[in-house]
Amino acid sequence: MRVPLEWLKEYVAIRLSPKALAERLTMAGLEVVAVETVDGQPVLDLDITPNRPDCLSIIGIAREVAVLTRQRLTLPKFGIRNSEFGMGKHSQFRTPHSALRIRIEDRTGCRRYIGRLLEGVRVGPSPAWVQKRLLACGARPINSIVDSTNYVLLERGQPLHAFDFDRLAEGTILVRRAQSGERLTTLDGTDRALAPELLVIADARQPVAVAGVMGGFGSEVTPTTQRVLLESAHFDPVTVRRGARKLGLSSESSYRFERGVDPLGVEAASRRAASLIRELAGGAETAVRDAGRAPEQRAVIALEPPRLSRWLGLRLEPTTIRATLAQLGCRVASSEGSGPWRVTPPSFRQDLTQAADLYEELARVTGYDRIPSTLPVNPIASPHGDGAGAHEQLQALKRRCAGLGLTEAITWSLVSEAELARCGAASSQAVRLVNPLSQDHACLRPSLLSGLLHAVRRNATQGTANVRLFEVGNVVTRQAGDGGACEQRRLGLILTGWWARDWRGAGQRCDFWVLKGLLQVVLGHLGAGGTRFLATQLPWAEPGQAAAVQGEGGPLGVAGQVAARIVQELDIEQAVFYAELAVEDLLAAQRPLPRITTPTVFPPVKRDLSVLVSTETSFETVDRLIREAAGPAAHRVELIDRFAKGAQVPQGRYSLTFSIDYRDPSRTLTANEVDALHQRVGQALVSRLGATLR
C-alpha cells in the first residue's frame, strides 16, 4: 500500500518527519518497507497484514496515525447534486427512477449492492492533482470517471465500478452465479470462460463483470459515455477469492474484497464517488437503488480493565483505556459497579472479535516498548502420589527404549493410500483428509509401521544396514460403529540387520526372539507381570511369525516379522522385525516393581521334563500349566529343547523339553518331595492337555 504524505496530511496533522512516522507505524504493526520520493513528495510503502484490510486506504492509515500521535482525524466533506436541483442543459435525460432495476439473486455472494445513475457526464482527462495522486499510489490515470472510482478506492478502501448505462441491456443489473457456457471479455482484453461457481454482474442478456474482480470490456466507460451507473457493493470475501483464483486474475478490487471491506462504507463510498464524478465530469444523479440487507450489528465484547492490566503487565488508567478505544472507533459502555465494560468495535475493524483483540490493540497503541520485561513467577506444580504424571511416565518409557540401544525416530503422520494397501490396512479404517496437499499425504496414519519402514529404507540407501529404531506417536483409526475417528498413542519398535557383532564378524542378527526380548525388558521395567505372547495372524507379518502381546488387563499390542513382499517392494535386502504397543494400555498395565528379596541359601533340585503335545497347543499354554501345577516350588522353568520332526515324533505333535528348578526358601527339599511335585506336573500335562511323557 503506497501512501503519499501530502494526501495523508489532508486528514490528519503530521508533525513527524517521514522517517519518524515510518518508525512509529512499523512499531505499531504497520510495517513501512520503504520511504520513496515521487515528484518531490515522500511516499510511504507499507506492507499490510491480511487481518488489517481497514488499512488498505489513505483514510485507514490516517486513522492509525491519528491514534498513534493523539491527533484529530478530519474526513473529507462532500455532497450530492441530484435532479431536483436542475439538470440545466442536460434536462433531456431525466431517466425515470423506475428505469434502474437491480436484483440480487445470490445473497450469499452479495450482501448489498448500491447503484447510482449519473447522467450528462462529460468523459475526459482528470485534473493534474488527481492524476498526480493516482500515480504516486501506483495507479494509472484513465479518464475522469474511472479515475474517480480509483481515487475513492484508494481513499476509502471500498472498490467501485462504473458501467456505461446505455450499454446495459434494459438498464438491468443482476447479481447471480454464472451459467454454463457463458463467456466474458474482461477489461484486460482476455476472453474468459465462466464457471457456475463464479459470481457475476449481468444485465438482462449476459454477464458484464466478474463480481469484485474485474469489469467487462463490453460495458466499460468510453469517451462517448453520457450516462454512468456507479456500482458500490459488499461481496463475500470467500466468493471473490475463489473467483479470482479460478480465473487466475487479481486486481486492486479483489485484493480488498478478499480481505473484507467495511460493510458500512458501501454507501459512504458510493456517495463520495458520485460527488467526485460530479466535480470532475459534471452531470447529476437521477436515480439510485439500494438492494440487499443492512449490515449486521457488531457483537459486544466484554472488557475487564483489571484483567487487561494483568494481561499486559502494565497498568493503564481507565480514562486512558476509554480514550484509546474511542480513538480506535469503539463504543464503550461501562456497567454499574465493577463489572466488565461493554465494547462495540467499529464496522471497519472486523478483526476485533474478543477481549484479547482489544488487549492487543491497547498494547500496540500504548507501545510495546513501554511494557516492562518480567519473568513468570507461577510455580510449576510437581506431580504427587506414587507415580509421576503421564508426561513423566512417557519420558521414562522413551529413556528405557533408548537405554536398550534403540534410536528415537519421528516420522510423517500422513501416509498415502498406496502405503496403507502395502501394509495391509483396510482403506475403510483410515481417515482421509478432505483437501490433501498431495496423494502421498492423503490419509492419517493408522499405524506407525509405514513411517518406520521408510526410515529403515532411507538408512539402507545411505549405507546403514543395521537399524534399531523406536517411535512414540499418535495414530488415527476409524471406528466401525459410528464412523468416527479414534486417536491413540502408540510405541513402535523396528529392527533389522545385526543386533550385536564382534570384530570377527560373528554375532547375533536381529530376529523375532531379540524383538520379544526387548519387549519383555520394557514390560518388565513397567512391572507389567503376566504378559503373554500368543500366536496370531497379522496382515503385514509373515505367516507363523506374528504374536499378539497380552497383559493381565487385555491386549497391549502386536509383534512379528514384516512380510517378505513388503520388504521387497521397499528394496530392503534383509528381514525386518516390528512391534507396536498401545502406550495408554501399556502405562495402565504398569505395576509397582517387586521388592528385592534376599537370595535363599538352600540349593535347588533340578529335574528335566520331556513331553509330546499337539501342534495346536502353544508353548505358552504348556509353560503356564507347569507353573500352575508345581506352585511356588517351581523356582525356574526353562525350555531347553524343541523339535517337531523325527522318527520319535508322531504326525500332528511336537516335542518340548523343560529344565525345572524346585526350591523352598526355608529348607532343602528332599528327593521324595521333588519327585512327587514332578510327578504331579506330568500328570497335569497328560490329563489336561493330552500330552505324552517321554
C-alpha positions as CSV (number, residue, x, y, z in Angstrom):
1,M,0.0,0.0,0.0
2,R,1.6,3.3,-1.2
3,V,0.6,6.4,0.8
4,P,1.6,9.9,-0.4
5,L,2.4,12.0,2.7
6,E,0.8,15.1,1.0
7,W,-2.5,13.2,0.6
8,L,-2.3,11.8,4.1
9,K,-1.9,15.3,5.6
10,E,-5.4,16.2,4.3
11,Y,-6.9,14.0,7.0
12,V,-4.6,14.3,10.0
13,A,-1.9,16.8,11.1
14,I,1.5,15.2,10.9
15,R,4.4,16.9,12.8
16,L,6.8,13.9,12.5
17,S,9.4,13.5,9.8
18,P,8.7,10.8,7.2
19,K,11.4,8.6,8.8
20,A,10.0,9.1,12.3
21,L,6.4,8.4,11.1
22,A,7.5,5.3,9.3
23,E,9.2,4.0,12.5
24,R,6.1,4.8,14.6
25,L,3.8,3.0,12.2
26,T,6.2,0.0,12.0
27,M,6.4,-0.3,15.8
28,A,2.6,-0.3,15.8
29,G,2.3,-3.3,13.4
30,L,2.0,-1.5,10.1
31,E,5.4,-2.2,8.6
32,V,6.8,0.6,6.4
33,V,9.1,-1.2,4.0
34,A,10.4,1.9,2.2
35,V,10.1,5.7,2.1
36,E,10.3,6.9,-1.5
37,T,10.2,10.3,-3.2
38,V,7.8,10.9,-6.1
39,D,7.7,14.3,-7.7
40,G,9.5,15.7,-4.7
41,Q,6.9,14.3,-2.2
42,P,7.6,11.5,0.2
43,V,5.6,8.3,-0.3
44,L,5.3,5.6,2.4
45,D,5.3,2.0,1.1
46,L,3.5,-0.2,3.7
47,D,3.2,-3.9,4.0
48,I,-0.3,-4.5,5.3
49,T,-1.1,-7.8,7.1
50,P,-4.2,-9.7,5.9
51,N,-6.0,-9.1,9.1
52,R,-6.0,-5.3,8.6
53,P,-8.0,-4.6,5.4
54,D,-9.1,-1.3,7.0
55,C,-5.5,0.0,6.4
56,L,-5.7,-0.6,2.7
57,S,-6.8,3.0,2.2
58,I,-5.5,6.5,2.8
59,I,-8.1,7.2,5.4
60,G,-7.4,3.9,7.2
61,I,-3.7,4.9,7.5
62,A,-4.7,8.4,8.6
63,R,-6.9,6.9,11.3
64,E,-3.9,4.9,12.6
65,V,-1.7,8.0,12.5
66,A,-4.3,10.0,14.4
67,V,-4.5,7.3,17.1
68,L,-0.7,6.9,17.5
69,T,0.0,10.7,17.6
70,R,-3.1,11.7,19.5
71,Q,-4.3,13.9,16.7
72,R,-7.8,14.6,15.3
73,L,-9.0,12.8,12.2
74,T,-10.7,15.0,9.6
75,L,-12.7,13.3,6.9
76,P,-13.5,15.0,3.6
77,K,-16.8,16.7,3.2
78,F,-18.9,16.1,0.1
79,G,-22.5,16.4,-1.2
80,I,-24.7,15.1,-4.0
81,R,-26.4,17.3,-6.5
82,N,-29.5,15.4,-7.7
83,S,-32.1,16.0,-10.4
84,E,-34.2,18.2,-8.1
85,F,-31.6,21.0,-8.3
86,G,-31.8,21.3,-12.0
87,M,-30.2,19.4,-14.8
88,G,-29.6,22.5,-16.8
89,K,-28.8,21.7,-20.4
90,H,-28.8,18.0,-19.5
91,S,-32.5,18.0,-18.7
92,Q,-33.2,15.9,-21.8
93,F,-32.1,12.8,-20.0
94,R,-34.4,12.7,-16.9
95,T,-34.4,8.9,-16.7
96,P,-37.4,7.7,-14.7
97,H,-36.4,6.4,-11.3
98,S,-38.0,3.0,-12.0
99,A,-35.9,2.5,-15.1
100,L,-32.9,1.4,-12.9
101,R,-33.5,-2.2,-12.0
102,I,-31.2,-4.1,-9.6
103,R,-31.8,-7.6,-8.3
104,I,-29.6,-9.8,-6.1
105,E,-30.2,-13.4,-6.9
106,D,-27.3,-14.8,-4.8
107,R,-27.5,-13.1,-1.4
108,T,-24.7,-15.3,0.0
109,G,-22.2,-13.9,-2.5
110,C,-23.5,-10.3,-2.4
111,R,-24.9,-8.8,0.8
112,R,-25.5,-5.3,-0.5
113,Y,-25.5,-3.5,-3.9
114,I,-26.0,0.2,-4.4
115,G,-26.3,1.5,-7.9
116,R,-26.3,5.3,-8.7
117,L,-27.2,6.6,-12.1
118,L,-25.4,9.8,-13.2
119,E,-26.5,11.5,-16.4
120,G,-25.0,14.2,-18.5
121,V,-21.4,13.4,-17.7
122,R,-18.5,14.5,-19.9
123,V,-15.7,11.9,-20.0
124,G,-12.3,13.4,-20.4
125,P,-8.9,13.6,-18.7
126,S,-8.8,14.1,-14.9
127,P,-7.2,17.2,-13.5
128,A,-3.5,17.2,-12.7
129,W,-3.9,16.9,-8.9
130,V,-6.0,13.7,-9.3
131,Q,-3.5,12.2,-11.7
132,K,-0.6,13.1,-9.5
133,R,-2.1,11.3,-6.5
134,L,-3.0,8.2,-8.5
135,L,0.5,7.9,-10.0
136,A,2.0,8.3,-6.6
137,C,-0.1,5.4,-5.4
138,G,0.9,3.3,-8.4
139,A,-2.4,3.6,-10.3
140,R,-2.6,4.6,-14.0
141,P,-4.9,7.5,-14.8
142,I,-7.5,6.6,-17.5
143,N,-10.3,9.2,-17.6
144,S,-12.4,11.3,-15.2
145,I,-14.9,8.6,-14.5
146,V,-12.6,5.7,-13.9
147,D,-10.1,7.9,-12.1
148,S,-12.9,8.9,-9.7
149,T,-13.7,5.3,-8.8
150,N,-9.9,4.5,-8.3
151,Y,-9.5,7.7,-6.3
152,V,-12.3,6.7,-3.8
153,L,-10.9,3.1,-3.7
154,L,-7.5,4.4,-2.6
155,E,-9.1,7.0,-0.3
156,R,-11.6,4.7,1.5
157,G,-10.7,1.1,0.6
158,Q,-14.1,0.5,-1.0
159,P,-13.8,-0.9,-4.6
160,L,-16.3,0.6,-7.1
161,H,-17.0,0.2,-10.7
162,A,-18.6,2.4,-13.4
163,F,-20.7,1.0,-16.2
164,D,-21.8,2.7,-19.4
165,F,-25.6,2.6,-18.6
166,D,-26.5,2.8,-22.3
167,R,-24.6,-0.5,-22.9
168,L,-26.5,-2.4,-20.2
169,A,-29.5,-4.3,-21.7
170,E,-32.8,-3.0,-20.4
171,G,-31.0,-0.9,-17.7
172,T,-30.9,-4.1,-15.6
173,I,-28.3,-5.3,-13.1
174,L,-28.5,-8.9,-11.9
175,V,-26.1,-10.3,-9.3
176,R,-26.0,-14.0,-9.9
177,R,-23.9,-17.1,-10.5
178,A,-22.5,-17.6,-13.9
179,Q,-24.2,-20.1,-16.2
180,S,-22.5,-23.0,-18.0
181,G,-21.2,-21.9,-21.3
182,E,-21.1,-18.2,-20.6
183,R,-18.1,-16.1,-21.6
184,L,-16.8,-12.6,-20.8
185,T,-14.1,-10.4,-22.2
186,T,-12.7,-8.6,-19.2
187,L,-11.1,-5.1,-19.2
188,D,-7.7,-6.6,-19.8
189,G,-8.8,-7.8,-23.2
190,T,-8.9,-11.5,-22.3
191,D,-11.8,-13.7,-23.3
192,R,-12.7,-15.9,-20.3
193,A,-14.9,-18.9,-19.8
194,L,-17.1,-18.5,-16.8
195,A,-17.8,-21.4,-14.4
196,P,-21.1,-21.8,-12.4
197,E,-19.2,-21.1,-9.1
198,L,-18.3,-17.6,-10.2
199,L,-20.4,-14.6,-9.0
200,V,-21.0,-12.2,-11.9
201,I,-22.8,-8.9,-12.6
202,A,-25.1,-9.4,-15.5
203,D,-27.6,-7.2,-17.5
204,A,-30.8,-8.6,-19.0
205,R,-28.8,-10.7,-21.5
206,Q,-25.3,-11.6,-20.5
207,P,-22.6,-11.1,-17.8
208,V,-20.9,-7.7,-17.8
209,A,-18.4,-8.1,-14.9
210,V,-16.9,-10.7,-12.6
211,A,-18.2,-9.5,-9.2
212,G,-15.5,-8.0,-7.1
213,V,-12.7,-8.9,-9.6
214,M,-12.9,-7.0,-12.9
215,G,-15.4,-5.4,-15.2
216,G,-16.2,-6.4,-18.7
217,F,-15.0,-4.8,-21.9
218,G,-18.5,-4.5,-23.4
219,S,-19.8,-2.2,-20.7
220,E,-16.8,0.0,-20.0
221,V,-16.9,3.8,-19.9
222,T,-15.7,5.3,-23.2
223,P,-15.2,8.9,-24.3
224,T,-18.7,9.0,-25.7
225,T,-20.4,7.8,-22.5
226,Q,-23.0,10.2,-21.2
227,R,-24.8,8.0,-18.6
228,V,-22.9,6.2,-15.9
229,L,-24.1,3.5,-13.5
230,L,-21.9,3.6,-10.4
231,E,-21.6,0.3,-8.5
232,S,-20.7,0.1,-4.8
233,A,-21.2,-3.3,-3.3
234,H,-20.3,-5.7,-0.4
235,F,-19.3,-9.0,-1.8
236,D,-18.5,-12.1,0.2
237,P,-14.6,-12.4,0.7
238,V,-14.6,-16.2,0.1
239,T,-16.6,-16.0,-3.1
240,V,-14.4,-13.3,-4.5
241,R,-11.2,-15.1,-3.5
242,R,-12.4,-18.3,-5.2
243,G,-13.5,-16.5,-8.3
244,A,-10.1,-14.7,-8.6
245,R,-8.2,-17.9,-8.2
246,K,-10.4,-19.7,-10.7
247,L,-9.7,-17.1,-13.3
248,G,-6.1,-16.6,-12.3
249,L,-6.9,-12.9,-12.1
250,S,-6.1,-10.4,-9.4
251,S,-7.0,-6.7,-9.1
252,E,-6.9,-3.9,-6.6
253,S,-10.6,-4.6,-6.1
254,S,-10.3,-8.3,-5.5
255,Y,-7.3,-7.7,-3.2
256,R,-9.6,-5.7,-0.9
257,F,-12.7,-7.7,-1.2
258,E,-10.8,-10.9,-0.4
259,R,-9.7,-9.4,2.9
260,G,-13.1,-7.9,3.7
261,V,-14.3,-4.3,3.2
262,D,-16.3,-2.1,5.7
263,P,-20.0,-3.1,5.4
264,L,-21.0,0.4,6.5
265,G,-18.6,2.0,4.0
266,V,-20.5,0.9,0.9
267,E,-23.0,3.8,1.0
268,A,-20.5,6.4,2.0
269,A,-18.1,5.4,-0.8
270,S,-20.9,5.5,-3.3
271,R,-21.9,9.0,-2.3
272,R,-18.3,10.2,-2.3
273,A,-17.6,8.8,-5.8
274,A,-20.8,10.3,-7.1
275,S,-19.7,13.7,-5.7
276,L,-16.3,13.4,-7.2
277,I,-17.6,12.4,-10.6
278,R,-19.9,15.4,-10.5
279,E,-16.9,17.6,-9.7
280,L,-14.6,16.1,-12.4
281,A,-17.1,15.2,-15.2
282,G,-20.2,17.2,-14.4
283,G,-23.7,15.7,-14.7
284,A,-26.2,14.9,-12.0
285,E,-27.6,11.9,-10.1
286,T,-31.0,10.9,-11.4
287,A,-31.7,7.5,-9.8
288,V,-30.4,5.3,-7.0
289,R,-31.2,1.7,-6.0
290,D,-30.1,0.1,-2.7
291,A,-30.5,-3.7,-2.9
292,G,-29.7,-6.3,-0.3
293,R,-29.7,-6.2,3.5
294,A,-28.4,-3.7,6.1
295,P,-25.2,-4.6,7.8
296,E,-25.5,-6.7,10.9
297,Q,-24.7,-5.1,14.3
298,R,-21.3,-6.0,15.7
299,A,-21.2,-8.3,18.7
300,V,-20.4,-6.6,22.0
301,I,-17.1,-7.6,23.7
302,A,-16.9,-7.7,27.5
303,L,-13.7,-6.0,28.7
304,E,-12.4,-6.1,32.3
305,P,-9.9,-3.3,32.9
306,P,-8.2,-5.1,35.9
307,R,-7.7,-8.2,33.8
308,L,-6.3,-6.1,31.0
309,S,-3.6,-4.7,33.2
310,R,-2.6,-8.2,34.3
311,W,-2.6,-9.4,30.7
312,L,-0.4,-6.5,29.5
313,G,1.9,-6.4,32.6
314,L,1.3,-2.7,32.5
315,R,-1.2,-0.7,34.5
316,L,-3.4,1.6,32.4
317,E,-5.8,4.0,33.9
318,P,-9.5,3.6,33.0
319,T,-9.6,7.0,31.4
320,T,-6.6,6.1,29.2
321,I,-8.3,2.8,28.1
322,R,-11.6,4.6,27.3
323,A,-9.9,7.3,25.3
324,T,-7.8,4.9,23.3
325,L,-10.7,2.7,22.5
326,A,-12.7,5.7,21.4
327,Q,-9.9,6.8,19.1
328,L,-9.9,3.4,17.6
329,G,-13.6,3.8,16.8
330,C,-15.0,1.6,19.5
331,R,-18.1,2.5,21.5
332,V,-17.6,1.9,25.2
333,A,-20.4,1.5,27.8
334,S,-19.4,1.0,31.4
335,S,-21.6,-1.3,33.5
336,E,-22.6,-0.4,37.0
337,G,-20.2,-1.2,39.8
338,S,-17.0,-3.1,39.0
339,G,-18.5,-5.3,36.2
340,P,-17.0,-5.6,32.7
341,W,-17.2,-2.8,30.1
342,R,-19.4,-3.4,27.0
343,V,-17.2,-2.5,24.0
344,T,-18.7,-2.4,20.4
345,P,-15.9,-2.5,17.7
346,P,-16.4,-0.3,14.6
347,S,-17.6,-1.8,11.4
348,F,-14.3,-1.3,9.7
349,R,-12.4,-3.5,12.3
350,Q,-13.7,-6.9,11.5
351,D,-10.6,-8.4,13.2
352,L,-11.8,-7.3,16.7
353,T,-13.9,-10.1,18.0
354,Q,-12.8,-10.9,21.5
355,A,-11.3,-9.3,24.6
356,A,-7.8,-10.5,23.7
357,D,-8.0,-8.5,20.4
358,L,-8.7,-5.3,22.4
359,Y,-5.8,-6.1,24.8
360,E,-3.5,-6.3,21.8
361,E,-4.8,-3.1,20.3
362,L,-4.2,-1.2,23.6
363,A,-0.7,-2.7,23.8
364,R,0.0,-1.7,20.2
365,V,-1.1,1.9,20.6
366,T,0.5,2.3,24.0
367,G,3.8,1.0,22.6
368,Y,5.3,-2.4,23.1
369,D,8.5,-0.7,24.2
370,R,6.6,0.6,27.3
371,I,5.7,-2.8,28.5
372,P,8.3,-4.0,31.1
373,S,10.0,-7.3,30.7
374,T,9.3,-9.7,33.6
375,L,9.9,-13.4,34.2
376,P,7.0,-15.7,35.0
377,V,6.5,-16.3,38.7
378,N,3.9,-19.0,38.8
379,P,5.5,-22.2,40.2
380,I,5.2,-25.4,38.3
381,A,3.4,-27.9,40.4
382,S,5.3,-31.2,40.8
383,P,3.4,-34.5,40.5
384,H,2.1,-36.1,43.6
385,G,1.2,-39.6,44.5
386,D,3.0,-42.9,43.9
387,G,3.8,-42.3,40.2
388,A,4.8,-39.3,38.2
389,G,2.4,-37.7,35.8
390,A,1.6,-39.2,32.4
391,H,4.3,-37.0,30.8
392,E,7.0,-38.3,33.1
393,Q,5.9,-41.8,32.5
394,L,6.1,-41.3,28.8
395,Q,9.6,-39.8,29.1
396,A,10.7,-42.7,31.3
397,L,9.4,-45.1,28.6
398,K,11.4,-43.3,26.0
399,R,14.5,-43.3,28.1
400,R,14.1,-47.1,28.6
401,C,13.9,-47.7,24.9
402,A,17.0,-45.5,24.3
403,G,18.8,-47.4,27.1
404,L,18.2,-50.6,25.2
405,G,20.1,-49.4,22.2
406,L,17.2,-48.0,20.2
407,T,17.3,-44.6,18.4
408,E,14.2,-42.4,18.6
409,A,12.6,-41.6,15.2
410,I,9.9,-39.1,14.3
411,T,8.1,-39.9,11.0
412,W,5.2,-38.4,9.0
413,S,1.8,-38.6,10.5
414,L,0.3,-38.6,6.9
415,V,0.5,-41.5,4.5
416,S,-0.8,-42.4,1.1
417,E,-3.5,-44.9,0.3
418,A,-0.8,-47.0,-1.5
419,E,1.1,-47.3,1.8
420,L,-2.0,-48.4,3.6
421,A,-2.6,-51.1,1.0
422,R,1.0,-52.2,1.1
423,C,0.9,-52.7,4.9
424,G,-2.4,-54.5,4.8
425,A,-4.5,-51.7,6.3
426,A,-8.1,-51.5,5.1
427,S,-8.9,-48.2,3.5
428,S,-12.2,-48.2,5.3
429,Q,-10.3,-48.0,8.6
430,A,-8.2,-45.0,7.6
431,V,-9.3,-41.3,8.0
432,R,-8.8,-39.5,4.7
433,L,-8.1,-35.7,4.5
434,V,-10.8,-33.6,2.8
435,N,-8.3,-31.5,1.0
436,P,-4.8,-33.2,1.0
437,L,-1.8,-31.4,-0.3
438,S,-0.7,-34.4,-2.2
439,Q,-1.7,-38.1,-2.7
440,D,1.4,-39.1,-0.7
441,H,-0.1,-37.4,2.3
442,A,-3.8,-38.2,1.9
443,C,-4.6,-40.2,5.0
444,L,-3.9,-40.0,8.7
445,R,-1.7,-43.0,9.6
446,P,-3.5,-45.9,11.3
447,S,-0.1,-47.4,12.4
448,L,3.5,-46.3,12.9
449,L,4.7,-49.2,10.6
450,S,4.8,-47.3,7.3
451,G,6.8,-44.4,8.6
452,L,9.4,-46.6,10.4
453,L,9.7,-48.9,7.3
454,H,10.6,-45.8,5.2
455,A,13.1,-44.8,7.9
456,V,14.7,-48.2,7.5
457,R,14.7,-47.8,3.7
458,R,16.3,-44.4,3.9
459,N,19.0,-45.7,6.2
460,A,19.7,-48.6,3.9
461,T,20.1,-46.3,0.9
462,Q,22.6,-44.3,2.9
463,G,24.7,-47.4,3.7
464,T,23.4,-48.1,7.2
465,A,22.1,-51.7,7.2
466,N,21.9,-52.2,11.0
467,V,18.9,-50.2,12.1
468,R,17.3,-50.2,15.6
469,L,14.5,-47.5,15.9
470,F,11.6,-46.7,18.2
471,E,8.9,-44.0,17.8
472,V,6.2,-42.8,20.1
473,G,3.4,-41.1,18.1
474,N,-0.3,-40.8,17.5
475,V,-2.3,-42.9,15.1
476,V,-5.9,-42.4,14.0
477,T,-8.3,-45.1,13.1
478,R,-12.0,-45.0,12.0
479,Q,-14.4,-46.6,14.4
480,A,-16.6,-49.3,13.0
481,G,-19.8,-48.3,14.7
482,D,-20.5,-44.6,14.1
483,G,-17.6,-44.0,11.7
484,G,-15.9,-41.5,14.0
485,A,-12.2,-41.2,14.4
486,C,-10.2,-42.6,17.3
487,E,-6.8,-41.3,18.1
488,Q,-4.3,-43.3,20.1
489,R,-0.7,-43.0,21.1
490,R,1.5,-46.0,20.1
491,L,5.0,-47.2,20.7
492,G,6.6,-48.7,17.6
493,L,9.9,-50.7,17.6
494,I,11.7,-51.8,14.4
495,L,14.8,-53.9,14.0
496,T,16.9,-55.1,11.0
497,G,20.5,-56.3,10.4
498,W,22.9,-57.3,13.1
499,W,21.9,-56.8,16.8
500,A,25.4,-57.5,18.1
501,R,28.6,-58.2,16.2
502,D,32.2,-58.7,17.2
503,W,35.5,-58.0,15.4
504,R,35.5,-61.4,13.8
505,G,32.2,-60.8,12.1
506,A,30.3,-63.2,14.3
507,G,27.4,-62.2,16.5
508,Q,23.6,-62.2,16.6
509,R,21.3,-61.0,13.9
510,C,18.0,-59.3,14.7
511,D,15.2,-61.8,14.8
512,F,11.8,-62.3,16.5
513,W,13.4,-63.5,19.7
514,V,15.5,-60.4,20.0
515,L,12.4,-58.3,19.4
516,K,10.5,-60.4,22.0
517,G,13.3,-59.9,24.5
518,L,13.2,-56.2,24.1
519,L,9.5,-56.1,24.7
520,Q,9.9,-58.3,27.8
521,V,12.5,-55.9,29.2
522,V,10.3,-52.9,28.5
523,L,7.3,-54.6,30.0
524,G,9.4,-55.8,32.9
525,H,10.6,-52.3,33.6
526,L,7.0,-51.2,33.9
527,G,6.2,-54.1,36.2
528,A,3.6,-55.4,33.8
529,G,3.5,-59.0,35.0
530,G,1.6,-61.9,33.4
531,T,2.5,-60.8,29.9
532,R,1.9,-63.4,27.2
533,F,2.8,-63.7,23.5
534,L,0.0,-65.6,21.7
535,A,0.4,-66.7,18.1
536,T,-1.8,-64.8,15.7
537,Q,-2.0,-63.7,12.0
538,L,-1.4,-60.1,11.0
539,P,-1.9,-58.6,7.5
540,W,1.7,-57.1,7.5
541,A,3.5,-60.1,9.0
542,E,5.0,-63.3,7.7
543,P,2.6,-66.3,8.3
544,G,3.5,-68.0,11.5
545,Q,5.8,-65.2,12.6
546,A,3.4,-62.9,14.5
547,A,2.2,-62.7,18.0
548,A,-0.4,-60.7,20.0
549,V,1.0,-59.2,23.2
550,Q,-1.4,-59.8,26.0
551,G,-1.3,-58.3,29.5
552,E,-3.3,-59.1,32.6
553,G,-5.9,-56.5,31.7
554,G,-6.2,-57.2,28.0
555,P,-4.3,-56.8,24.7
556,L,-1.2,-54.5,24.7
557,G,-0.1,-54.7,21.0
558,V,1.4,-56.9,18.3
559,A,4.8,-58.1,17.2
560,G,6.2,-60.1,14.3
561,Q,8.4,-60.3,11.2
562,V,7.4,-57.9,8.4
563,A,6.2,-59.8,5.3
564,A,8.8,-60.5,2.7
565,R,6.7,-59.0,0.0
566,I,6.6,-55.6,1.8
567,V,10.3,-55.7,2.4
568,Q,11.0,-56.5,-1.2
569,E,8.7,-53.7,-2.5
570,L,10.7,-51.2,-0.4
571,D,14.0,-52.6,-1.7
572,I,15.2,-53.7,1.7
573,E,17.5,-56.7,1.4
574,Q,17.2,-58.2,4.9
575,A,14.5,-59.3,7.3
576,V,12.7,-56.6,9.3
577,F,11.0,-57.2,12.7
578,Y,8.4,-54.8,14.1
579,A,6.3,-54.4,17.2
580,E,3.6,-51.8,18.1
581,L,2.1,-51.3,21.5
582,A,-0.7,-49.0,22.8
583,V,1.0,-46.6,25.1
584,E,-2.0,-45.8,27.3
585,D,-2.7,-49.6,27.7
586,L,0.9,-50.1,28.4
587,L,1.1,-47.4,31.1
588,A,-2.2,-48.7,32.6
589,A,-0.7,-52.1,33.0
590,Q,2.1,-50.7,35.0
591,R,2.5,-52.2,38.5
592,P,4.9,-51.5,41.3
593,L,8.1,-53.4,40.9
594,P,8.5,-56.4,43.2
595,R,10.6,-55.8,46.3
596,I,14.1,-57.1,46.4
597,T,14.4,-60.3,48.5
598,T,17.5,-61.9,50.0
599,P,18.5,-65.0,47.9
600,T,17.9,-68.3,49.7
601,V,20.9,-70.3,50.8
602,F,19.1,-73.6,50.1
603,P,20.1,-75.2,46.9
604,P,17.6,-76.1,44.1
605,V,16.8,-79.6,43.0
606,K,16.8,-79.9,39.2
607,R,14.5,-82.1,37.1
608,D,14.0,-82.4,33.3
609,L,10.7,-83.0,31.7
610,S,10.1,-84.0,28.0
611,V,6.6,-84.2,26.6
612,L,4.8,-84.6,23.3
613,V,1.9,-82.2,22.7
614,S,-0.4,-81.4,19.9
615,T,0.7,-78.9,17.3
616,E,-2.4,-76.9,18.2
617,T,-1.1,-76.5,21.8
618,S,1.1,-73.4,22.3
619,F,4.3,-73.4,24.3
620,E,2.8,-70.6,26.4
621,T,-0.1,-73.0,27.5
622,V,2.3,-75.7,28.5
623,D,4.6,-73.4,30.4
624,R,1.7,-71.9,32.3
625,L,0.3,-75.3,33.3
626,I,3.7,-76.4,34.6
627,R,4.0,-73.4,36.8
628,E,0.4,-73.8,38.0
629,A,0.8,-77.5,38.9
630,A,4.1,-77.1,40.6
631,G,3.1,-73.9,42.5
632,P,5.6,-71.7,44.3
633,A,8.1,-74.6,44.4
634,A,8.9,-74.2,40.7
635,H,11.6,-71.5,41.1
636,R,12.7,-71.7,37.4
637,V,11.1,-73.2,34.3
638,E,13.2,-73.1,31.2
639,L,12.7,-74.5,27.7
640,I,15.9,-76.2,26.6
641,D,14.8,-78.1,23.5
642,R,12.1,-78.2,20.9
643,F,11.7,-80.3,17.8
644,A,8.7,-81.1,15.6
645,K,10.2,-83.7,13.2
646,G,11.9,-87.1,13.7
647,A,11.2,-90.8,14.0
648,Q,10.0,-90.5,17.6
649,V,7.6,-87.6,16.9
650,P,4.2,-88.6,15.6
651,Q,2.3,-86.7,13.0
652,G,0.5,-83.6,14.4
653,R,2.6,-83.5,17.5
654,Y,5.9,-81.8,18.6
655,S,8.3,-82.3,21.5
656,L,9.2,-79.9,24.3
657,T,11.9,-80.4,26.9
658,F,12.0,-78.3,30.1
659,S,14.5,-77.9,32.8
660,I,12.8,-77.2,36.2
661,D,14.4,-75.9,39.4
662,Y,12.4,-76.9,42.5
663,R,13.3,-74.8,45.6
664,D,11.9,-73.9,49.0
665,P,13.3,-70.7,50.6
666,S,13.1,-72.1,54.1
667,R,14.7,-75.5,53.8
668,T,16.3,-78.1,51.4
669,L,13.7,-80.2,49.6
670,T,14.1,-83.9,49.8
671,A,14.3,-86.1,46.7
672,N,10.9,-87.7,47.5
673,E,9.2,-84.3,47.8
674,V,10.6,-83.2,44.5
675,D,9.7,-86.5,42.8
676,A,6.1,-86.0,44.0
677,L,5.9,-82.5,42.7
678,H,7.5,-83.5,39.4
679,Q,5.0,-86.4,39.0
680,R,2.1,-84.1,39.7
681,V,3.3,-81.7,36.9
682,G,3.5,-84.6,34.5
683,Q,0.0,-85.9,35.4
684,A,-1.5,-82.4,34.9
685,L,0.0,-82.2,31.4
686,V,-1.3,-85.6,30.5
687,S,-4.8,-85.1,31.9
688,R,-5.4,-81.6,30.8
689,L,-3.5,-81.3,27.5
690,G,-3.4,-84.9,26.3
691,A,0.4,-84.8,26.5
692,T,2.6,-87.9,26.3
693,L,5.5,-88.1,28.7
694,R,8.8,-89.2,27.1
